[in-house]
Amino acid sequence: EANRHAALARKAAAQPRRPTAPEGAPAAATAPTPIEAAAAASFRTGQSVSYAQRDGTQCLATVSAVLPGSVDDPEPSYTVAMPSGMQRDTIAARLTASSPQPPPLPPQQPTPQPPPTPQQ
């Protein structure tokens, strides 16, 4: 498990860092790095997510475990289950929350008509 956390830490360290403004200068409004954006998002066990694979394609997955960060690397890591059943250990920067498709609506039942009134 220590090797897995070390590998995840190396991946996180490879992410681009946001440049900082010189001391006393106003900070420029820049978009957050993937790590900062992922840190703002937290995922929970059972949540549907989109997983960014190494080749850049997206794959739907389900978070099957959340591993807390450590003193050296406070960012949590995640285990996701792919539709094929394969498990992948990853970091939040590779995940995006996805809303599952809503369940299909039940078929519409015809509105019952009142029985005809007998004529006299």
C-alpha positions in Angstrom: 0.0 0.0 0.0 2.9 2.4 0.7 4.0 1.9 -2.9 0.6 2.7 -4.2 0.5 6.0 -2.2 4.0 6.8 -3.4 2.9 6.3 -7.0 -0.1 8.5 -6.5 2.0 11.2 -4.9 4.4 11.1 -7.9 1.4 11.6 -10.2 0.1 14.5 -8.2 3.5 16.1 -8.1 3.7 15.9 -11.9 0.6 18.1 -12.2 1.3 21.7 -13.3 1.4 24.3 -10.5 -0.2 27.7 -10.5 2.4 30.5 -10.6 2.3 32.8 -7.5 2.3 36.5 -7.5 5.4 38.4 -6.1 5.0 39.4 -2.5 2.8 42.5 -2.1 1.4 42.2 -5.6 -2.3 41.4 -6.0 -2.9 37.8 -6.8 -4.1 37.3 -10.4 -7.4 35.5 -10.9 -6.4 32.2 -12.5 -8.2 28.9 -13.0 -7.4 26.3 -10.3 -4.9 23.6 -11.2 -6.4 20.1 -11.6 -5.2 19.2 -8.1 -6.8 22.3 -6.6 -10.1 21.6 -8.4 -10.0 18.0 -7.3 -9.3 19.0 -3.7 -12.4 21.1 -3.7 -14.4 18.1 -4.8 -14.7 15.1 -2.6 -16.1 11.8 -3.7 -17.8 9.2 -1.6 -18.1 5.4 -1.7 -20.9 4.4 -4.2 -20.8 7.7 -6.1 -20.9 7.5 -9.9 -17.9 9.3 -11.5 -16.3 9.8 -14.8 -12.7 8.5 -14.8 -10.1 10.0 -17.1 -8.0 7.1 -18.4 -4.3 7.5 -19.4 -5.2 7.7 -23.1 -7.5 10.7 -22.4 -10.8 8.9 -22.8 -13.5 9.1 -20.2 -15.0 6.0 -18.6 -18.0 5.7 -16.2 -17.0 4.2 -12.9 -18.2 3.9 -9.3 -16.1 4.9 -6.3 -15.6 1.7 -4.3 -13.1 3.0 -1.6 -11.9 6.4 -0.3 -8.3 6.2 1.1 -7.5 9.1 3.4 -4.4 11.2 2.8 -1.3 11.0 5.0 0.9 13.6 6.6 3.2 13.6 3.6 0.4 13.7 1.1 -2.9 15.0 2.5 -4.8 14.4 -0.7 -7.1 11.4 -0.5 -6.9 8.7 -3.1 -9.8 6.6 -4.5 -10.4 3.1 -5.8 -12.9 3.0 -8.6 -14.8 0.1 -10.1 -15.0 0.0 -13.8 -18.1 -1.5 -15.6 -15.9 -4.5 -16.6 -15.4 -5.2 -12.8 -11.7 -4.0 -12.9 -10.6 -1.9 -10.0 -8.3 1.2 -10.4 -6.5 3.3 -7.8 -6.5 6.9 -8.7 -6.4 10.5 -7.5 -9.3 13.1 -7.5 -7.8 15.0 -10.4 -8.8 12.1 -12.7 -12.4 12.0 -11.4 -15.4 14.1 -12.3 -18.8 13.7 -10.6 -21.3 12.3 -12.9 -25.0 12.0 -12.4 -26.4 8.6 -13.1 -29.1 8.4 -15.7 -32.5 8.7 -14.0 -34.5 5.5 -13.9 -37.0 5.2 -16.7 -40.5 6.4 -16.0 -43.1 3.7 -15.6 -45.4 3.3 -18.5 -48.4 5.6 -18.4 -51.6 3.9 -17.4 -54.7 5.1 -19.3 -57.0 7.2 -17.1 -60.0 5.1 -16.2 -63.2 6.4 -17.6 -66.4 6.3 -15.5 -68.9 3.6 -16.5 -71.7 4.9 -18.8 -74.8 5.8 -17.0 -77.8 3.7 -17.9 -80.5 5.5 -19.8 -84.1 5.1 -18.8 
